Amino acid sequence: MNSDSLIADGEFFLAMFLKDMTHINNEQFKQHPGLTTAMIFAAGWGTRLKPWTDHHPKALAPVNGKPLLQHNIEYLKKFGITNIVINVHHFAGQVIEFLNAHQHFKCNITISHEEHEPLETGGGLKAARQHLEQTQPFFVINADILTNLDIGAMFRYHQQHRPLVTLAVTSRNSSRRFLFTPEDRLCGWRNQATGQQRISFVCNNSADKAFSGIHIVDPAIFELISEEGKFSLVDLYLRLSARHLIMGYDHSGDVLIDVGKPEAIEKAEVYFR
């Protein structure tokens, strides 16, 4: 993670923020009837899920005999999301063959193939721009996250506040945590284990919450991305939150399982059939 923390003077930041948000709210972020488009991040190496990922992509790791990717496609379909972009790299051919064998689960699925190397979440999103920039706000989820989060409720929250990005967060234990103002605006990040901290703008009484790997993103973000190559969306969000509204949506109490390690599969099989 880069060390160029952005710390803004309080009065200057507030004036600039309100000026920017007046423009953004009026011209860029309009109300939409519902989400129809999503991106699933499935390009990573999945090193935590070895030995499975020595021969397969993590997105095809089975939970109750059903691959993670299928679980998430079916989850999205329950909320009417059938336009899906999936990025691939590690054993990309297996993912493509799986989708073809299931007729893309009767969805409009587009593959964003990161041929040379995985581009991380930020680079992966940027690489898929042509498939996402003309849409309404879109949903984003990591392939190894399984949840029962109510996407409709999260989108209503996004519509109410009209931020650039809404981040799903919870109060669960995690060493790396986002920091939010009392109004749930992203203002920083902290590593509880190392003490490392990045501040987007000064905020008193901030609350720390764990990121769920789930977002709702407005396509206006693409005009704001200056990063190149592979980079993390966490870094991008921390940079942008100094001038643009990024909100946290707390869904504590929902089932949320990061199926990033073999031992997590057994836990996931209790909840996801």
C-alpha positions in Angstrom: 0.0 0.0 0.0 1.4 3.4 -0.9 2.4 5.8 1.9 1.3 9.0 0.3 -1.5 9.7 2.9 -3.8 12.6 2.0 -4.5 14.9 4.9 -6.6 17.9 4.2 -7.1 21.0 6.3 -10.6 20.9 7.7 -12.1 24.1 6.4 -10.5 23.8 3.0 -11.6 20.2 2.6 -15.2 20.9 3.6 -15.5 23.8 1.1 -14.0 21.8 -1.7 -15.9 18.7 -0.9 -19.3 20.5 -0.9 -18.4 22.2 -4.1 -17.5 18.9 -5.8 -20.5 17.1 -4.4 -22.9 19.7 -5.6 -21.7 19.1 -9.1 -21.5 15.4 -8.8 -24.9 14.9 -7.2 -26.7 17.1 -9.7 -25.1 15.9 -12.9 -23.5 12.5 -12.5 -25.4 10.3 -9.9 -29.0 9.9 -11.0 -31.6 7.6 -9.5 -31.9 4.2 -11.1 -34.7 1.6 -10.7 -32.3 -1.2 -9.8 -28.9 -2.8 -10.3 -28.6 -4.9 -13.5 -24.8 -5.2 -13.8 -22.0 -6.7 -11.7 -18.4 -7.5 -11.8 -16.9 -10.6 -10.1 -13.2 -10.5 -9.4 -11.9 -14.0 -10.3 -8.4 -13.4 -11.7 -6.2 -13.9 -8.6 -3.7 -16.6 -7.9 -5.6 -17.9 -4.8 -2.4 -18.7 -3.0 -4.3 -19.1 0.4 -6.4 -21.8 -1.2 -3.6 -24.2 -2.0 -3.4 -27.0 -2.9 -6.6 -26.5 -4.9 -5.2 -23.6 -6.8 -2.1 -25.5 -7.9 -4.3 -27.0 -10.6 -7.5 -24.9 -10.6 -8.7 -21.3 -10.3 -10.0 -20.4 -6.9 -13.3 -19.3 -8.4 -14.0 -23.0 -9.2 -13.3 -24.2 -5.7 -16.4 -26.3 -4.7 -18.7 -25.5 -1.8 -21.2 -28.4 -1.4 -20.2 -29.5 -4.9 -20.9 -26.2 -6.5 -18.1 -23.8 -7.5 -17.8 -20.4 -5.8 -18.3 -18.7 -9.1 -21.7 -20.5 -9.6 -22.8 -19.6 -6.1 -22.1 -15.9 -6.8 -23.7 -15.9 -10.2 -26.9 -17.5 -8.8 -26.8 -15.0 -5.9 -26.6 -12.1 -8.3 -29.5 -13.5 -10.4 -31.7 -13.6 -7.3 -31.5 -9.8 -7.3 -32.1 -9.4 -11.0 -28.5 -8.9 -12.0 -27.8 -10.8 -15.2 -25.2 -8.6 -16.9 -21.9 -9.9 -15.4 -18.3 -9.1 -16.1 -15.8 -11.7 -14.8 -12.0 -11.0 -14.9 -9.8 -14.1 -15.3 -6.1 -15.0 -15.4 -5.0 -18.0 -13.3 -6.3 -21.1 -15.2 -8.5 -18.7 -17.2 -9.4 -21.5 -19.7 -11.0 -23.6 -16.9 -13.3 -20.7 -16.0 -14.3 -20.0 -19.6 -14.9 -23.8 -20.2 -17.1 -24.0 -17.1 -19.2 -21.0 -18.1 -19.6 -22.3 -21.6 -20.6 -25.8 -20.3 -23.4 -24.1 -18.3 -24.6 -21.8 -21.1 -23.4 -18.9 -19.0 -26.2 -19.7 -16.6 -28.6 -17.8 -18.9 -26.8 -14.5 -18.1 -25.0 -12.0 -20.3 -21.5 -12.8 -19.1 -18.4 -10.9 -20.5 -14.9 -12.1 -19.8 -12.2 -9.6 -19.0 -9.0 -11.6 -19.6 -5.9 -10.3 -17.9 -3.5 -12.2 -20.0 -0.1 -11.2 -18.7 -0.7 -11.0 -15.0 -3.4 -10.4 -12.5 -4.0 -6.7 -12.2 -5.4 -6.7 -8.6 -8.8 -5.2 -7.9 -8.1 -1.7 -9.1 -6.3 -2.7 -12.3 -8.9 -5.3 -12.9 -11.7 -2.8 -12.7 -9.9 -0.4 -14.9 -9.2 -3.1 -17.5 -12.9 -3.9 -17.6 -13.9 -0.2 -18.1 -15.3 -0.7 -21.6 -17.8 -3.2 -20.3 -18.9 -1.1 -17.3 -18.6 2.6 -18.0 -21.9 3.0 -19.9 -24.0 1.3 -17.3 -25.8 2.6 -14.3 -24.1 2.0 -10.9 -22.8 -1.6 -10.8 -22.2 -4.2 -8.1 -18.7 -5.7 -7.4 -17.9 -8.8 -5.4 -14.8 -11.0 -4.9 -15.3 -14.5 -6.2 -14.3 -16.0 -2.9 -16.8 -14.1 -0.9 -20.1 -15.8 0.0 -22.8 -13.8 1.6 -26.6 -13.4 2.1 -26.3 -9.6 2.0 -29.5 -7.9 0.7 -28.2 -6.3 -2.5 -31.5 -4.4 -2.9 -31.2 -2.8 0.5 -27.6 -1.9 -0.1 -28.6 -0.3 -3.4 -31.4 1.7 -1.8 -28.8 3.1 0.6 -26.5 3.9 -2.3 -29.4 5.8 -4.0 -30.3 7.7 -0.9 -26.7 9.0 -0.4 -25.6 9.0 -4.0 -21.8 8.5 -3.3 -19.2 7.6 -5.8 -18.8 4.2 -4.1 -20.7 2.4 -1.4 -18.6 -0.2 0.6 -20.1 -3.1 2.4 -18.6 -3.3 5.9 -19.2 -5.1 9.2 -18.0 -4.9 12.8 -16.4 -8.4 12.5 -12.8 -8.9 13.7 -10.2 -8.0 11.1 -6.7 -6.6 11.3 -7.2 -4.2 8.4 -10.0 -1.8 8.7 -11.5 1.2 7.0 -12.1 4.3 9.1 -15.4 6.2 8.8 -16.8 9.5 10.1 -19.9 9.4 12.3 -21.9 10.0 9.0 -20.3 6.8 7.5 -18.0 8.7 5.1 -14.7 6.9 4.4 -11.8 8.9 5.9 -9.0 6.5 6.3 -7.6 3.0 6.8 -5.7 1.3 9.7 -3.8 -2.0 10.1 -4.6 -3.0 13.7 -1.7 -5.4 13.8 1.1 -3.1 12.6 -0.3 0.3 13.5 0.1 1.5 9.9 -2.5 4.1 9.1 -3.6 6.2 6.1 -5.8 9.3 6.5 -7.7 10.7 3.7 -8.9 13.7 5.7 -8.9 14.6 9.4 -11.8 13.1 11.2 -12.6 13.1 14.9 -14.5 10.2 16.5 -13.9 7.9 13.5 -15.2 4.3 13.6 -13.2 1.4 12.2 -15.0 -1.4 10.2 -14.0 -4.4 8.2 -14.4 -4.3 4.5 -16.5 -7.2 3.0 -15.0 -7.2 -0.5 -18.4 -5.9 -1.8 -19.0 -2.6 -3.4 -21.5 -0.6 -5.5 -19.6 1.7 -7.8 -20.8 4.6 -10.0 -19.2 4.5 -13.5 -18.1 8.1 -13.0 -15.2 6.6 -11.1 -13.4 5.7 -14.4 -12.8 9.4 -15.2 -11.0 9.7 -11.8 -8.6 6.8 -12.1 -5.1 7.9 -12.9 -3.3 4.8 -11.7 -1.7 2.4 -14.2 -1.0 -1.3 -14.3 -1.9 -3.3 -11.2 -3.1 -1.5 -8.1 -5.6 -2.0 -5.3 -9.1 -0.5 -5.1 -8.3 0.2 -1.4 -5.5 2.6 -2.5 -7.8 4.2 -5.1 -10.7 4.7 -2.6 -8.4 6.2 0.0 -7.1 8.7 -2.6 -10.5 9.6 -3.9 -12.2 9.9 -0.6 -10.3 13.1 0.2 -12.4 14.9 -2.5 -15.3 12.5 -3.3 -18.0 10.9 -1.2 -17.4 7.2 -0.5 -19.8 5.7 2.0 -19.8 2.6 4.2 -22.9 0.4 4.4 -22.9 -1.7 7.6 -24.4 -5.1 7.1 -23.3 -6.7 10.4 -25.4 -9.7 11.2 -25.5 -11.0 7.6 -23.7 -14.2 6.8 -20.3 -13.3 5.2 -17.6 -15.9 4.6 -14.3 -15.3 3.0 -13.6 -18.7 1.3 -9.9 -17.9 0.9 -8.6 -20.8 2.9 -9.4 -24.5 2.8 -10.7 -24.5 6.3 -13.3 -21.9 5.4 -15.0 -24.2 2.9 -16.4 -26.4 5.7 -17.8 -23.3 7.4 -19.3 -22.1 4.1 -21.0 -25.5 3.5 -23.1 -24.9 6.6 -24.8 -21.9 5.0 -24.5 -22.2 1.2 -26.1 -25.1 -0.7 
